[in-house]
């Protein structure tokens, strides 16, 4: 079988890189996701190369050809080539010497099958000759790809023991590429070894989980994970009630023309607002992710507040998240409300504390109190211009007097 032609294969920069790395001599191949996705007709985001050349030789050849070489993971044989701002990862063929479920010690090899055998799933172990397009399939990946089956290479328990993150990867790849029920052997192995997830860094768990949740509709797969207790060791708060909330979200996002988002989907899975702070800390989310999750889940009543008023108070992104998750609104109503925020820019209150002081209010708490009252009215009237804002100020000053 031949790899179909695709735009990513034929550019001048790629040809130059392949020539530098001896592709014509059989030293370098396309590998992994770029082969898999091209066969599926999916746009390829990243191109990975595998090579028989040792990392030092890869660097030497790249530098000699005037290509920037970044030693991104020399211990594991990975060098990144950067050409005109685009990156391609090049990894020397490897075999595992030892693994502990979190990291591996590797030795280099020149055996393509041995390198393919250390990968996780059959559909990820495909490689292709850049010159002829010939596809090399050592473990039935083409058949699994045609059947939309995500299957571990060899014994699933062994693959999981090598890297515990493969438990979550199994479900993410099933949600993205699988059809029907998950592979039984893989599912049983992941269920049996779910507690192994506790040995992983929370950052790795969060990264994999958010990628899963950001897929078009991960709900069927997440339901299986909950039913099988996969989340229990690290996120016991996620239950079938959260799955139902998640199930309602993709149709609402689609109606609103809003892209899938892992943090928003995670918020849907969490049953109570106060849990968000703990989960964000446990997963060691970034400051921005943590703030967003906490904003979405913050237990503060909005009493059906208009979208722009809500956006003014909590930000447009968080307002859209809340509207999408608010089951008081149907999909079309939520979409219309979010549409009202599309071109909206947060205005500034035309009245300042100095205006109140100039009008005779003593600087201090009274200025802040009056300013809040003026702002509340100004927001409630949908952000009128300066003339109306000053009229509101005058009314509040008379009321205060």
C-alpha positions in Angstrom: 0.0 0.0 0.0 1.2 3.5 -0.8 0.8 6.7 1.2 -1.6 9.1 -0.7 -0.1 12.3 -1.8 -0.7 15.2 0.6 0.5 18.9 0.6 2.7 18.4 3.6 4.9 15.9 1.8 6.1 17.9 -1.2 7.3 21.3 -0.2 10.8 22.5 -1.0 11.7 22.6 2.7 10.6 19.0 3.3 12.5 17.7 0.3 15.6 19.5 1.5 15.2 18.0 5.0 14.6 14.5 3.7 17.6 14.7 1.4 19.8 15.9 4.3 18.7 12.9 6.4 19.2 10.3 3.7 15.6 9.4 2.9 16.6 8.2 -0.6 19.1 5.7 1.1 16.3 4.4 3.4 17.7 6.1 6.5 14.6 8.2 7.3 10.8 7.7 7.1 7.6 9.5 7.9 6.1 7.9 11.0 3.1 8.0 13.3 0.4 10.5 13.2 1.2 12.1 9.8 0.9 8.6 8.2 -2.2 7.7 10.1 -4.0 11.0 9.5 -3.1 11.1 5.8 -4.6 7.6 5.3 -7.8 8.9 7.1 -8.0 12.0 5.0 -7.4 14.2 8.0 -5.3 17.4 7.8 -1.9 16.8 9.2 -0.8 19.2 11.9 2.6 17.8 12.8 5.1 15.8 10.8 7.4 13.4 12.6 10.4 11.6 11.1 12.1 8.4 12.4 15.7 7.8 11.4 18.4 5.2 11.7 20.9 8.1 12.1 22.2 8.7 15.6 21.2 12.1 17.1 24.7 13.5 16.8 24.7 12.7 13.1 21.3 14.2 12.7 22.5 17.5 14.3 25.7 17.4 12.2 23.9 17.0 8.9 21.3 19.6 9.7 23.9 22.2 10.7 25.9 21.4 7.6 22.8 22.0 5.5 22.1 25.3 7.2 19.0 23.9 9.0 18.5 24.9 12.6 18.8 21.9 14.9 17.3 22.0 18.4 18.3 19.2 20.8 14.8 18.8 22.3 15.3 15.4 23.8 18.7 13.9 23.1 18.4 11.3 25.8 15.5 9.9 23.9 17.0 10.5 20.5 14.8 13.5 19.5 16.1 16.5 17.5 13.8 19.2 16.2 14.6 20.7 12.8 13.4 24.3 12.3 13.0 25.6 8.7 11.5 29.0 8.2 9.6 28.8 11.4 8.2 25.3 10.9 9.3 22.5 13.2 9.8 18.8 12.4 10.7 16.3 15.1 13.3 13.7 14.1 13.8 10.7 16.4 16.4 8.0 16.2 15.0 4.5 16.2 14.9 3.2 19.8 14.2 0.2 22.0 13.3 0.4 25.7 15.9 -0.7 28.1 13.8 -0.1 31.2 10.5 1.6 32.1 8.7 2.5 35.3 5.4 3.7 34.0 6.4 7.3 34.0 9.7 7.4 32.0 11.8 5.1 29.9 15.5 4.5 29.5 16.2 3.8 25.8 18.9 2.5 23.6 19.2 3.3 19.9 18.7 0.7 17.2 18.6 0.4 13.5 15.7 -2.0 13.5 12.5 -0.4 12.2 10.2 -3.1 13.6 11.8 -2.9 17.0 11.2 0.8 17.1 7.6 0.4 15.9 7.1 -2.3 18.6 7.7 0.2 21.5 4.8 2.5 20.4 1.4 2.4 22.0 -1.2 1.5 19.4 -1.1 -0.3 16.0 -2.4 2.7 14.2 0.4 4.8 15.5 3.2 2.4 14.5 2.8 2.9 10.7 5.7 4.4 8.8 6.2 5.3 5.1 9.1 5.6 2.8 9.2 9.3 1.6 10.6 8.2 -1.8 8.3 5.4 -2.8 5.4 6.1 -0.5 5.5 2.4 0.6 3.8 1.9 4.0 5.4 -0.4 6.6 2.9 -2.0 8.9 4.4 -4.5 11.4 1.4 -5.0 13.7 -1.9 -4.8 11.7 -2.3 -1.1 12.0 -3.8 -0.7 8.5 -6.5 -3.3 9.3 -7.3 -1.6 12.6 -7.4 1.8 10.9 -9.9 0.5 8.3 -12.0 -0.9 11.2 -11.6 2.2 13.3 -10.2 0.1 16.1 -7.7 1.4 18.6 -5.6 -1.6 19.7 -2.5 -1.8 21.8 0.6 -3.4 20.2 1.1 -6.8 21.8 0.0 -7.2 25.4 -2.1 -4.3 26.6 -1.0 -4.7 30.3 2.6 -4.6 29.2 2.1 -1.4 27.2 0.4 0.2 30.2 3.1 -0.8 32.6 5.6 0.9 30.3 3.7 4.2 30.4 0.6 4.6 32.6 -0.5 7.6 30.5 -1.5 5.1 27.8 -4.6 4.5 29.8 -5.9 7.9 29.0 -4.5 7.9 25.5 -6.4 4.7 24.8 -9.7 6.5 25.5 -8.7 9.7 23.7 -7.7 7.9 20.6 -10.9 5.8 20.7 -12.9 9.0 21.0 -11.1 10.5 18.1 -10.6 7.5 15.7 -12.7 4.6 17.1 -16.0 3.3 16.0 -18.3 1.2 18.1 -17.2 -0.3 21.4 -13.5 0.0 22.4 -11.2 -2.9 21.9 -12.1 -5.5 24.7 -8.6 -6.4 25.6 -7.5 -2.7 25.8 -10.6 -1.8 27.8 -10.1 -4.6 30.3 -6.5 -3.7 30.8 -7.2 0.0 31.3 -9.9 -0.9 33.8 -7.6 -3.2 35.7 -4.8 -0.7 35.9 -6.7 2.5 36.4 -5.0 3.0 39.8 -1.7 3.4 38.0 -2.8 6.9 37.0 -2.0 8.0 40.5 1.7 7.6 39.8 1.6 10.2 37.0 2.3 13.9 37.3 -1.0 15.8 37.5 0.2 18.0 34.6 0.4 14.9 32.3 -3.0 13.8 33.4 -4.5 17.3 32.8 -2.9 17.6 29.4 -4.3 14.3 28.2 -7.7 14.9 29.8 -8.2 18.3 28.2 -7.2 17.0 24.8 -9.8 14.2 25.2 -12.5 16.7 26.3 -11.7 19.1 23.4 -12.7 16.5 20.8 -15.9 17.1 18.9 -18.0 14.8 21.1 -16.2 12.8 23.8 -19.3 12.0 25.7 -19.8 8.3 24.7 -16.1 7.6 25.6 -16.3 9.6 28.9 -19.4 7.7 29.8 -17.5 4.4 29.4 -14.6 5.8 31.5 -17.0 6.7 34.3 -18.7 3.4 34.2 -15.3 1.6 34.3 -14.0 3.7 37.2 -11.1 5.2 35.2 -11.5 8.6 36.7 -11.9 7.4 40.3 -8.2 7.4 41.3 -7.6 11.0 40.3 -11.0 12.7 39.8 -13.6 10.8 41.8 -15.9 13.8 41.6 -16.8 13.0 38.0 -19.9 10.8 37.9 -22.7 10.0 35.5 -24.5 13.2 36.3 -21.5 15.1 35.0 -21.7 13.0 31.8 -25.3 14.1 31.2 -24.2 17.7 31.6 -21.4 17.1 29.2 -23.7 15.4 26.7 -25.8 18.6 26.5 -22.9 20.8 25.7 -21.7 19.9 22.2 -25.1 20.6 20.5 -25.3 23.9 22.3 -21.7 24.8 21.2 -22.5 23.9 17.6 -25.7 26.0 17.6 -23.7 29.0 18.9 -20.9 28.5 16.5 -18.5 28.1 19.4 -15.5 25.7 19.2 -15.1 22.7 21.6 -13.0 23.6 24.7 -11.5 21.3 27.3 -11.9 23.7 30.3 -15.5 24.3 29.5 -16.1 20.6 29.1 -14.3 19.9 32.4 -16.6 22.5 34.1 -19.6 20.5 32.8 -18.3 17.3 34.4 -17.9 18.8 37.8 -21.0 18.5 40.0 -20.6 21.4 42.4 -19.0 24.9 42.0 -16.9 24.6 45.1 -15.1 21.6 43.7 -13.5 23.7 40.9 -10.9 25.3 43.1 -9.7 21.9 44.4 -9.7 20.2 41.0 -7.8 23.1 39.4 -5.2 22.8 42.1 -5.0 19.0 41.9 -4.5 19.0 38.2 -2.0 21.9 38.5 -3.8 23.8 35.7 -2.1 27.0 34.5 -3.1 30.2 36.1 -5.3 31.2 33.1 -7.0 27.8 33.1 -7.6 27.8 36.8 -9.1 31.3 36.7 -11.4 30.4 33.9 -12.6 27.2 35.5 -13.2 29.0 38.8 -15.1 31.8 37.0 -17.3 29.3 35.2 -18.1 27.4 38.3 -18.3 30.4 40.7 -21.6 30.2 42.7 -23.0 33.6 42.2 -26.5 34.2 41.0 -27.0 36.1 37.8 -30.8 36.1 37.9 -31.2 35.9 34.2 -28.9 39.0 33.7 -28.6 40.1 30.1 -25.5 38.7 28.3 -23.7 42.0 27.9 -24.2 42.9 31.5 -22.9 39.5 32.6 -19.9 39.9 30.2 -19.1 43.3 31.7 -18.9 41.8 35.2 -17.1 38.5 34.5 -15.6 38.9 31.0 -17.0 37.8 27.6 -15.3 34.4 27.6 -16.6 33.4 31.0 -20.0 34.8 30.2 -20.2 32.7 27.0 -19.1 29.6 29.0 -21.8 30.1 31.6 -24.5 30.7 29.0 -23.6 27.5 27.3 -23.7 25.6 30.5 -26.9 27.2 31.8 -29.7 24.7 31.4 -32.3 27.4 31.8 -31.7 28.3 28.2 -32.3 26.1 25.2 -29.6 25.7 22.6 -31.1 28.4 20.2 -31.7 30.8 23.1 -28.1 30.3 24.4 -26.8 30.8 20.9 -28.7 34.1 20.5 -27.4 35.4 23.8 -23.8 34.5 22.9 -24.3 36.1 19.5 -25.0 39.3 21.3 -21.4 39.3 22.6 -19.8 38.6 19.2 -18.7 42.1 18.4 -19.3 43.7 21.8 -16.4 45.5 23.5 -16.4 46.2 27.2 -17.1 49.9 27.7 -15.7 52.1 30.5 -18.0 53.9 33.0 -17.9 57.6 31.9 -18.0 58.8 35.5 -14.9 58.7 37.8 -14.3 59.0 41.5 -12.7 62.4 40.8 -16.0 63.6 39.3 -17.8 62.8 42.6 -15.1 64.5 44.7 -15.4 67.6 42.4 -19.1 67.5 43.1 -18.5 67.8 46.8 -18.3 64.2 48.0 -15.6 63.6 50.6 -12.9 61.3 49.3 -13.0 57.9 50.9 -15.6 55.1 51.3 -18.5 57.3 50.3 -17.0 57.9 46.9 -16.6 54.1 46.3 -20.2 53.4 47.6 -21.7 56.0 45.3 -19.6 55.0 42.3 -20.8 51.4 42.7 -24.5 52.5 42.8 -23.9 54.7 39.6 -22.2 51.8 37.9 -25.0 49.4 38.8 -27.6 51.7 37.3 -25.4 52.4 34.2 -25.0 48.6 33.6 -28.7 48.1 34.2 -29.5 50.7 31.5 -27.2 48.9 29.0 -24.2 51.2 29.2 -25.6 54.6 28.0 -23.3 57.4 26.9 -21.7 60.1 29.0 -24.7 62.4 29.2 -26.9 59.8 30.7 -24.2 58.5 33.0 -23.7 62.0 34.4 -27.5 62.3 34.8 -27.4 59.1 36.8 -24.6 60.6 38.9 -26.6 63.7 39.6 -29.6 61.7 40.7 -27.5 59.6 43.0 -25.9 62.7 44.5 -29.4 64.2 45.2 -30.5 60.8 46.6 -27.4 60.7 48.8 -27.9 64.2 50.0 
